[in-house]
């Protein structure tokens, strides 16, 4: 990192710096930017899990992991799962699947995924 880069980062928030770093990582990985994915497109996304939620036990078992890459977020929905080892907030992962954009946040159901060591 050059002195110019350090000075440029001084006036920015932590979130802005993290977003830039994640965008660089996902670009180097060859992944699609989450903020630019189209409905029904087959995509590969890369980012950091920012939340993991479960619907009530009375509904269908599913695990929702919100993945953020700095340009936007996508919900990874794992139907039939209540827990996946390693899929926790802060984890970095790559996921591949078809986007369903019928919700506020785009979703990928039962994606093929890979946890990336930090």
C-alpha positions as CSV (number, residue, x, y, z in Angstrom):
1,X,0.0,0.0,0.0
2,X,1.4,3.4,-1.0
3,X,1.4,6.5,1.0
4,X,-1.2,8.0,-1.4
5,X,-3.5,5.0,-0.7
6,X,-3.1,5.4,3.0
7,X,-3.9,9.1,2.8
8,X,-6.9,8.5,0.6
9,X,-8.3,6.0,3.1
10,X,-8.1,8.4,6.1
11,X,-11.3,10.2,5.3
12,X,-13.3,7.1,4.7
13,X,-15.4,4.9,7.0
14,X,-14.5,1.4,7.9
15,X,-17.5,0.1,5.9
16,X,-16.3,1.9,2.8
17,X,-12.8,0.5,3.2
18,X,-14.2,-3.0,3.7
19,X,-16.5,-2.7,0.7
20,X,-13.5,-1.6,-1.5
21,X,-11.4,-4.5,-0.3
22,X,-14.2,-7.1,-0.9
23,X,-14.8,-5.7,-4.4
24,X,-11.1,-6.1,-5.1
25,X,-11.1,-9.7,-3.8
26,X,-14.3,-10.7,-5.7
27,X,-12.9,-9.1,-8.9
28,X,-9.7,-11.1,-8.5
29,X,-11.8,-14.2,-7.9
30,X,-13.7,-13.6,-11.2
31,X,-17.0,-13.5,-9.4
32,X,-20.0,-11.5,-10.5
33,X,-20.8,-8.3,-8.6
34,X,-23.9,-8.9,-6.4
35,X,-25.2,-5.4,-7.1
36,X,-25.3,-6.1,-10.8
37,X,-26.9,-9.6,-10.9
38,X,-30.0,-10.1,-13.0
39,X,-33.1,-12.1,-12.2
40,X,-32.8,-15.8,-13.3
41,X,-29.1,-15.4,-14.2
42,X,-26.6,-18.2,-13.4
43,X,-24.0,-16.4,-11.3
44,X,-20.9,-17.0,-9.1
45,X,-20.7,-14.6,-6.2
46,X,-18.0,-14.0,-3.6
47,X,-18.3,-12.1,-0.3
48,X,-18.6,-12.1,3.4
49,X,-21.5,-13.5,5.4
50,X,-23.1,-10.6,7.3
51,X,-26.0,-12.4,8.9
52,X,-27.4,-15.9,9.3
53,X,-31.1,-16.3,10.1
54,X,-33.6,-19.2,10.6
55,X,-37.3,-19.1,10.1
56,X,-39.5,-20.3,13.0
57,X,-39.4,-24.1,13.7
58,X,-43.1,-24.3,12.6
59,X,-42.1,-23.5,9.0
60,X,-40.0,-25.3,6.4
61,X,-36.5,-25.9,7.7
62,X,-34.2,-23.4,5.9
63,X,-31.1,-21.4,6.7
64,X,-30.7,-17.9,5.2
65,X,-27.2,-16.5,4.9
66,X,-26.8,-12.9,3.7
67,X,-23.7,-12.5,1.6
68,X,-22.2,-9.0,0.9
69,X,-19.5,-8.1,-1.6
70,X,-19.4,-4.3,-1.2
71,X,-21.7,-3.7,-4.2
72,X,-24.8,-5.3,-2.7
73,X,-26.1,-8.4,-0.9
74,X,-27.8,-11.7,-1.8
75,X,-29.6,-14.2,0.4
76,X,-28.3,-17.7,0.1
77,X,-31.2,-20.0,1.1
78,X,-30.3,-23.5,2.1
79,X,-33.7,-25.4,2.1
80,X,-33.8,-28.4,4.5
81,X,-30.9,-27.1,6.7
82,X,-31.0,-25.5,10.1
83,X,-27.2,-25.3,10.5
84,X,-24.1,-25.5,8.2
85,X,-20.7,-25.7,9.9
86,X,-18.6,-22.7,8.9
87,X,-21.5,-20.6,7.6
88,X,-21.4,-17.9,10.3
89,X,-21.3,-14.1,10.2
90,X,-17.8,-13.0,9.2
91,X,-17.1,-16.1,7.0
92,X,-15.9,-15.5,3.5
93,X,-17.4,-17.7,0.8
94,X,-18.0,-18.2,-2.9
95,X,-21.4,-19.4,-4.1
96,X,-22.9,-20.4,-7.4
97,X,-26.5,-20.7,-8.5
98,X,-29.5,-19.1,-10.2
99,X,-30.7,-15.8,-8.9
100,X,-34.4,-15.3,-8.0
101,X,-35.2,-11.6,-7.8
102,X,-38.8,-11.8,-6.7
103,X,-37.9,-10.6,-3.3
104,X,-36.4,-7.3,-2.0
105,X,-33.0,-8.9,-1.8
106,X,-32.0,-11.3,-4.6
107,X,-31.9,-14.9,-3.5
108,X,-30.0,-18.0,-4.6
109,X,-31.7,-21.3,-3.5
110,X,-29.5,-24.2,-2.5
111,X,-26.3,-22.8,-4.0
112,X,-23.1,-24.7,-4.6
113,X,-20.8,-23.0,-2.1
114,X,-17.2,-23.0,-0.9
115,X,-15.9,-21.5,2.3
116,X,-12.8,-19.4,1.8
117,X,-10.1,-19.5,4.6
118,X,-9.3,-16.1,6.0
